[in-house]
Amino acid sequence: VTETELAILDVLWKTDSISVRDIAESLYQEHRPSLHATVQSLLDRLAKKGYVACDSSGFSHRYSATIDREAFVSRHLQQIADSHFGGSVAPLLLTLIDKAKLSRRDRDAIRQIVSKLT
């Protein structure tokens, strides 16, 4: 998923269903035919990837995400683990924890999660 496709998914995650025009206005703060065509093309690609559904029953087609943010992130983290860590999630998580600037609250939350696993 490209950054622009992810931006569209972010808009879709914030609403139940939305028109191409409303997505374009949300992303670009305006609506022009070229922006409409760009958003439509990106929605078509996202639909082919299985991330977006279209309701064409009304005058204006309405789009919605077929996957929630948590499932999307989980799927992509597993893909990273598969391609870079031989499918193991532990090294991926250790890398994330080691490189991220975690707040005390985040560190405490991680400790709680780990304590529940043991």
C-alpha positions, 0 to 999 in steps of 0.5 A: 500500500502506497502512502497515498493509498494509506491516506485514503484508508485513514479517511475511510477508517474515520467514517462509515462510508464516503464519496470520492468527492468527500475523500478528495476534499478531505485529502486536498481541501478542494475538489477538482476533476483531476483530484477526483480521477486520482482518488477514484484510481486509488480507490480502484487499486485498493478495491483490487487489493481487497481493502475497500468496498464500493456501494453503487446503489445510490447516485454517488458511489460510497466507499468504505474500508473492508479491514480495520486499522488494527487488522491492517497493521497486524497484516503488514507487520506479519509481512515485514516479519515474514520478509525480513525476520524469517517469519518470527515476530519477536525480532521485529518487536525487539527492533521496534522497541529498541529503535523507538523513542518510547515514553514511560507510559509506553514502556509501562504498557509493554511491561504489562503486556509481557507480564500477561504472556508469562 
